[in-house]
Amino acid sequence: MLFLLYGPDEYRLDEKLKEIISLYVEKYGSCLVVEKIDLTCEQESLFWNNFHQTSLFSQRKVLVVENVFSNAIVKKNFLKKIKELSKAEHIIFLVERKKVKEKDPLFLALKNNGKVQEFAFLTGKKLEAFAKEQIAFSGSVISDEALGVLLNQTKNNTWLLFNELQKLAAFQKEITKKDIDILAKPNIEIEIFKTIDAILTANKREALGALQRYFDSQESLFYLLSMLAFQARNLLLVKLAQTQSNIQPQALNMHPFVFKKASLVVRNVPLVKLQDLMKKIFLADLEIKTGLLSPEQSIKSLAVSI
């Protein structure tokens, strides 16, 4: 089975990915092997090795492949083998955390040979309905005034919105604007951007200090890791774009301000270091999900290992 999950709303995309994988795990049990591969880190050969690998025991695999659309050569290779991919016994997820052009040949081939689902940012009534659904699921209620303030603070960042709603629901069953003022924090993306900058420039003391402040705040460490991955991916894409001429922020679906800041950060950072950061973020995610390390241990290890 072949899937394409794409769009900038990472929270809903990841939730759908986990939901589908859990169904296959329930169906096939412990014999199912899950592999995660990021193609911006030059791991295309790793994917094909996993795809074609045979063993004495019949093993069905779940292959989660990120950023196929970021490299023209990789796209061409996948397009050539689209029929083989769609007919494989393995379950293959192509994940793009950005908008994909619907006239792209690979997109059209995936639409015809697999299942495609978009996760655009929610706005207006749809975003409000998402928030109300999450708060109802937690067993709490929220006033219209409080919800309006929270949506304004979190914009269309559903990861941040979910995190804030979970925290509020744990504190209060009937959430008011006063609760928002006490508990809800402004968007932490800028702070995380600074943390990554400190990691890349080998300022370990600043990086660990920023991480410790986050740990002390009792915020979700899974959200922190997802934001680290998001910002690191932006930096890597900007660095790759700098190797090409006339690349504009629009081509990367990136706000000009974010593009400018990222360009300054990566100006003196080698490409291999950014690729190493992405690999270690994925490793940290694996360590946490498999119980090898606690979230705090894994994230601290990540910060000092770059």
N, C-alpha and C positions, 0 to 999 in steps of 0.2 A: 504494500500500500504506500502511496506517495502523497504527501501533504505539502502545501505551501501556506504558512502562517506569516502574515506580513502587516506592517503598519507601526506607527510610533507609540501606540498605547501599550507599553510593555507589560503593565500589570495584567490586563485582560488577556493579552497574548500568552503570557506565561501560565496563567490560570487555565486557559484552554489546552495548552500543551500538556500540563500536568494531568488534566482531566482525561485526555485521550490516552496518554501513556498508562495511567492507572487502570483504564479499561483493558488494555492489552496485557498488563501485568496480572490482572485478575483472571484473564483468559488463559494465559500461557504459564503463569507461575514463575518459579525461581529460575527456570531454564532461559528466561528472556534476558538478554544482555543489552545494557543501555550504554551507548557511547556518544560523547558530545565533542564536536569538531568545529573549530572556527577557521574559516578559510582566509580571513584577513591575516592570519598568522602562518600562512603558507603551509597548510596542512592538507592540501588536496590529495597528495599521494597517500596520506594516512587514511583518508576516507575510502579511496579505491581499494587499498589493502584490506580494510575492514569489510568492505562490500564483497570482495571476491574471496576472502579467506574461508577455507574449509577446515573442518576438524573431524576427529573420529566420532564425535557426538554431534547430532543435529542440533544446532543452536540458532534460533531466530533472534535477530538483533533489532534494537531500536537505534537508529542513527539520527542524531539531532545535528544538523549541519547549518551553521550560521554564515551569512554574508556571501552566498553564491553570486549574487548580483553585483558585488563590488569589484569583480575582476572579469574583464572581457574574455580572457582566455579560458578561465574556469567556466564561465557561462557557456561558451562554445562547446566545451568538453561535455558538460551536462546535457546540453541540447542534443548532441550527437547520440547520447545513450539514454534518452528519455524513455524509450520503449522498454529497454532492459531494466531501468530503474522502476518503472511502473509495474512490471511483471514479477519483480523479485519477491521472495518470501519475507524479506526483511521489511520493517516499517521505517520509512524514511521521512523525516521532517526537514524541510528547508525553511529556515527562519530568517526573516528580514525585518529588522526593527526600524523600518522606514517605509515611505511610500514607494511602490514599485510601478513603473510605467506599464499600463495595461496593454499597450501595443508592442511591448518587448517580446521578441520571438520565444524566449524561454518561458515568460509568463503565459503566453498563449498555449504553449506546449503543455505546461503544467495544468492549465485549466482543462485541457482536453484529455489528459492522461492521469489526473489525480484529483485531489480535493483542495480547493483554494478558499481561504477565509481572510478577510481584511480586518484590521483592528485600528481604525482611525481614532483620533482623539474624540472623546465625547464632549458635546457642548449642550447648552440650553436645557431643555426638558429631559433629554436622554441622560445627561450627566446628573441631573437632579434625581431622576428615577433610579440610577445606579446607586447613588448615595443612600437613598431611602431604603432600597433593597438590602444594602449592606448593614445598615443600622437596625432594620427589622430582624434580620437574621441573627444579630447579636442579642436580641431581646430588649433593646432600648427604643426610646422614641426621641425625636429631636424637634424643637420648635422651628417654624419657618424662618424666623429671624436668625436663629443660630445656624441653620443650614445655609442661609444666604451668605453669612459672614465666612463660614468655613469654605464654601465653594469659591468665594472671592480670594481667600488666602491661598488655596491650593491650586487654583486655576484649573487646568484640565489634566493635572498630574494624578492619575488614579492610584498610583503606588502611594503617594503622599496622602491622598484623601483616605484611602483604606487604612493606612497606618494611624492617622489621626482619629478616625472613627472608632477603631479598635480600642485605642487608648481612652477616648471619651466614654465609650460604653462600659469599660472596666471600672471607671470612676463614678459614673452616674447613670441611672436608668432613665431619667427624664432630663435630657440635655438642653441647656439654655445658652443664651449668648454669654452669660457670665462664666459658664464652664469653658466656653471657647476662649475667652479672654485669659482664663487662668492656665489652661492646659495646652491649647493648640499653639504650635510654634510656626514661625514663618518658614518658607521654603528653604531647605538646607543645601540646595544644589551648589550654591556659591562656596559654602564651607567645605563641601566634599571636593570641589574643584581645587581649592587651596591645598587640601590634604594630598591630592594626587600630585600637585605641583611640588610639594615638599618631598614626597617619595621619590619623584623623578630627579630632583636636584640633590638627592642624598642628604637632605636635611631631616635626619631620622628623629631628632629630638622634637622638632615642630610637628612632624607627622604623627608620632606616637602621642604627643600632647593633645593634638586635635582628636585623635581616635579615643583617647581616654575620656575626654569631655563628652564624647558621644556615648561611650559605654556608661558613664555616670548618669546620663540623662534617661536611661532605661528605654530608649527608643529601640525599634525593631532592628536587629543586626542583619536580618535578611534584606530589609529595605536598604540599609547602608551598603551591603555588598552589591545589590542590584544597581545602585546609583554609582558606585565605584566602577562597575562594569560599563555602565552607560557613558560616563565621562571618559573613561579610558578608551572606549571604542571611538568616541568623537575625536579624541586626540590622534588616534591611529589613522582614522580616515583623513584628517587634515594633513597629517604628515605624508601619507600616500599621495594626496592631491598636490602637495608641494613639488612632487617629482614630475608633475605634468604642467603644461603651460595653460594659462588663462582659466584655471578652475575657479568657479564662483560658488559662494555659499549655497545658492539655490540648487546647484547640481548635487549637493550633499543633503538637501532638505534641512539646512541648518540656519538658524537665525544669524544675521550678519555680526551681531555683537558676540555671540558664542564663537563664531568662526574666527573673529579677530583675536579674542582672548586665547583660543586654542592655538592659533598660529604663533602667538608670542611664546606660549609655553613650550611648544615642540621645536622652536627654531634651532635650539642648540642640543636637542635630545636625539640621539641616534635612533633610526627606525627599529633596529634590533632590540633596543631597550623597551620601546613601546610594545613590540610584539611579545617580549618576555613578560611585561606587566599583564597583558591580556591572558597569556597562558597561565600565569600564576593566580589570576582571579578565578579562572575556570577550575584550577586545581583546588583553590580554597573552597569554592562552591561544592566540589566533589567531596572534600574532606569533611565538610559540615554535614552534608546529606547522608554520608555513609557512617558518620559517628566516629571518624578517626580523631578529630579534634573538635573542641567546642567552637562556636562561632567567634568568640573573643580571641581564643588562641590562634585560630586560623588566620584571622584578619591581621593580628599583630605580626604573625610570622610573615605574612605577605608584605607588610610595610617595611620590614627590616631586610628582606631578601632581595630587593631590587637594587 
